[in-house]
């Protein structure tokens, strides 16, 4: 990677961090300077006619409709929505550049995905138990990792599946099994059992295929009916505090640089 691209990449990282807390709530001079700086960095990294630059330039920071007596809150909401979309575009551009421009490590026998040096992104697959989701997310953040919860990420004008595909570019996945649904075999409808939501089971399989079994940790809350055909996957009980130590052990096993002393 050339020195010029390295500097542009580092600059884009800085601008991404700046945008997480917008300098103002309107399109003032600071905003103009920021957008121009982002465009310059994207131009150097991907080129003048790149999709990344075009998408960023299309972001709107103003209401789609203007009318007499329009409240200032409309402009604030539109600006904040535009910033969130811009942040998502920058984040996707950074990940794409890292995937294709930064030299990759030699693949191992376990597959190219597992050979990739782990970063800090941990995707949390969850059901309806908000407390469980928040507990796991905050614990990961105390470990110095980035907890990715899909509904907290900007839509960037994408469908749910496109957004999922974009944000699932993670280094590890924690899958939360909570008793949100019930089910049974069709000839045993009187024997309903608690089970996780179908999206949780689907995404468990998705991340096993994407990251490998070693980088997927299912946490189970309560007595649930679990998928029976996922051989080699170890389910960890969420009851008590033992799951925290087990999660740290699994992360360390996969090469993550985490300090448990920061979390306990």
C-alpha positions in Angstrom: 0.0 0.0 0.0 1.4 3.4 -1.0 2.3 6.1 1.6 -0.4 8.3 0.0 -3.1 5.7 0.4 -1.9 4.9 3.9 -2.3 8.6 4.9 -5.7 8.8 3.3 -6.9 5.7 5.1 -5.7 7.1 8.4 -7.4 10.4 7.7 -10.6 8.7 6.9 -10.5 6.8 10.2 -10.1 10.2 12.0 -13.0 11.7 10.1 -15.1 8.7 10.9 -14.5 9.1 14.6 -15.2 12.8 14.4 -18.6 12.1 12.8 -19.8 9.8 15.6 -20.3 13.0 17.7 -21.3 15.7 15.1 -19.7 19.1 15.6 -23.0 20.8 15.3 -26.7 20.2 14.6 -26.8 22.0 11.3 -24.9 22.3 8.0 -22.4 25.0 9.1 -18.8 25.6 8.2 -17.6 22.7 10.3 -19.9 20.4 8.5 -18.8 21.6 5.1 -15.1 21.2 6.0 -15.8 17.7 7.3 -17.7 16.5 4.2 -15.0 18.0 1.9 -12.3 16.2 3.9 -14.1 12.9 3.7 -14.6 13.3 -0.1 -10.9 14.0 -0.6 -9.9 10.9 1.4 -12.4 8.7 -0.5 -11.1 10.1 -3.8 -7.6 9.2 -2.9 -8.5 5.7 -1.7 -11.0 4.6 -4.4 -10.9 7.1 -7.2 -13.0 10.0 -8.6 -15.7 7.7 -10.1 -15.9 5.3 -7.2 -19.1 4.0 -5.8 -18.0 5.0 -2.3 -17.5 8.6 -3.3 -20.8 8.8 -5.2 -22.8 7.3 -2.3 -21.3 9.8 0.1 -22.0 12.8 -2.1 -25.7 11.7 -2.4 -26.2 11.9 1.4 -28.8 14.6 2.3 -28.7 16.5 5.5 -31.8 18.5 4.9 -35.6 17.6 5.1 -37.0 16.2 1.9 -39.9 18.6 1.9 -39.8 22.3 2.8 -42.9 24.4 3.9 -43.7 27.7 5.5 -43.4 27.6 9.3 -41.5 24.4 9.3 -40.2 23.7 12.9 -36.4 23.7 13.4 -36.7 20.2 14.8 -37.3 18.9 11.3 -33.9 20.3 10.2 -32.1 18.9 13.2 -33.6 15.4 12.7 -32.7 15.5 9.0 -29.2 16.6 9.7 -28.7 13.9 12.3 -30.1 11.2 10.0 -27.8 12.4 7.3 -24.8 12.1 9.6 -25.7 8.6 10.6 -26.0 7.6 7.0 -22.6 9.2 6.2 -21.0 7.4 9.1 -22.3 4.1 7.8 -20.9 4.7 4.3 -17.5 5.7 5.7 -17.4 2.6 8.0 -18.3 0.3 5.0 -15.6 2.0 2.9 -13.0 1.5 5.6 -13.9 -2.2 5.9 -13.8 -2.7 2.1 -10.4 -1.0 1.9 -9.1 -3.2 4.7 -10.4 -6.4 3.0 -8.9 -5.7 -0.4 -5.9 -3.4 0.1 -4.4 -4.4 3.5 -2.2 -7.5 3.1 -3.9 -10.6 4.3 -2.4 -13.3 6.5 -1.7 -16.7 5.1 -4.8 -19.0 5.3 -4.8 -21.8 7.8 -6.2 -25.3 7.4 -9.3 -24.1 9.2 -10.2 -21.7 6.4 -9.3 -18.2 5.2 -11.9 -16.6 7.5 -10.3 -18.0 10.6 -6.8 -17.1 9.4 -7.7 -13.4 9.4 -6.2 -11.7 12.4 -9.1 -10.9 14.8 -10.0 -7.2 15.2 -12.6 -5.8 17.6 -16.0 -6.4 16.0 -18.3 -8.8 17.8 -21.7 -9.3 16.3 -24.5 -10.0 18.8 -27.4 -12.1 17.5 -30.4 -11.7 19.9 -34.1 -12.2 20.4 -36.5 -10.2 22.6 -34.6 -10.2 25.9 -33.3 -6.7 26.1 -31.6 -7.1 29.4 -29.5 -10.1 28.2 -28.5 -8.2 25.0 -27.5 -5.1 26.9 -25.5 -7.1 29.5 -23.5 -8.9 26.9 -22.9 -5.8 24.8 -21.7 -3.8 27.8 -19.4 -6.6 28.9 -17.8 -6.8 25.4 -17.3 -3.0 25.5 -15.5 -3.2 28.8 -13.2 -5.7 27.2 -12.3 -3.1 24.6 -14.3 -4.7 21.8 -17.0 -3.2 19.5 -20.4 -4.8 20.1 -22.4 -4.8 16.9 -26.2 -4.8 17.4 -28.0 -4.7 14.1 -30.9 -2.3 14.9 -28.4 0.2 16.4 -26.6 0.6 13.1 -27.5 3.1 10.4 -29.7 1.8 7.6 -27.8 3.8 4.9 -30.8 3.3 2.5 -30.4 -0.4 2.5 -32.8 -3.3 3.1 -32.6 -5.4 6.2 -30.7 -8.2 4.5 -28.3 -5.7 2.9 -27.7 -4.1 6.2 -27.2 -7.5 7.9 -24.7 -8.5 5.2 -22.8 -5.2 5.7 -22.7 -5.4 9.5 -22.0 -9.1 9.7 -18.4 -8.5 8.6 -17.4 -9.3 12.2 -14.5 -11.1 13.9 -16.6 -13.1 16.4 -20.3 -13.7 17.0 -22.2 -14.2 20.3 -25.6 -15.8 19.7 -28.2 -15.2 22.5 -30.7 -18.0 22.9 -33.6 -16.7 25.0 -37.1 -18.2 25.5 -39.0 -15.9 23.1 -41.0 -18.5 21.2 -42.6 -21.9 21.8 -42.9 -24.8 19.4 -43.4 -28.6 19.0 -43.7 -31.3 16.4 -47.0 -31.1 14.6 -48.4 -34.3 16.1 -47.3 -33.2 19.7 -48.9 -29.7 19.9 -49.7 -30.2 23.6 -46.0 -30.5 24.3 -45.0 -27.0 23.5 -41.4 -26.1 24.5 -39.6 -22.7 24.9 -37.3 -22.0 22.0 -35.3 -19.1 20.5 -36.7 -17.0 17.7 -36.2 -18.4 14.2 -33.9 -15.5 13.2 -31.6 -16.4 16.0 -31.3 -20.0 14.8 -30.8 -18.9 11.2 -28.1 -16.4 12.1 -26.3 -19.0 14.2 -25.9 -21.1 11.1 -24.9 -18.1 9.0 -22.1 -17.1 11.4 -20.9 -20.7 11.7 -20.5 -20.8 8.0 -19.0 -17.4 7.8 -16.6 -17.4 10.7 -16.2 -21.1 11.7 -17.5 -22.8 14.8 -14.6 -21.6 16.9 -15.6 -18.0 16.5 -19.3 -18.4 17.4 -20.4 -18.7 21.0 -24.1 -19.4 21.8 -25.3 -18.2 25.2 -28.4 -20.0 26.5 -30.8 -18.4 29.0 -33.1 -21.0 30.7 -34.2 -24.4 29.5 -34.7 -24.3 25.8 -35.2 -26.5 22.8 -31.9 -26.1 20.9 -31.0 -27.0 17.3 -29.9 -30.7 17.3 -28.0 -30.8 14.1 -25.2 -28.3 14.8 -22.5 -30.8 15.8 -19.4 -29.4 17.5 -21.1 -26.3 18.9 -20.8 -25.9 22.6 -23.7 -24.0 24.2 -22.8 -21.9 27.3 -25.3 -21.2 30.1 -26.1 -17.6 30.7 -27.1 -18.3 34.2 -24.9 -16.7 36.9 -21.6 -15.0 36.0 -19.7 -18.0 34.6 -20.5 -17.1 31.0 -18.3 -14.0 31.3 -15.1 -16.0 32.0 -16.0 -18.5 29.4 -16.5 -15.8 26.8 -13.1 -14.3 27.7 -11.5 -17.7 27.4 -13.0 -18.3 23.9 -11.9 -14.9 22.7 -8.4 -15.4 23.9 -8.3 -18.8 22.3 -9.1 -17.2 19.0 -6.3 -14.6 19.4 -8.2 -11.6 20.6 -6.3 -9.1 22.7 -8.6 -8.8 25.7 -7.9 -8.0 29.3 -10.4 -9.6 31.7 -9.2 -7.3 34.5 -11.0 -4.4 32.7 -14.3 -6.2 32.7 -14.7 -7.7 36.2 
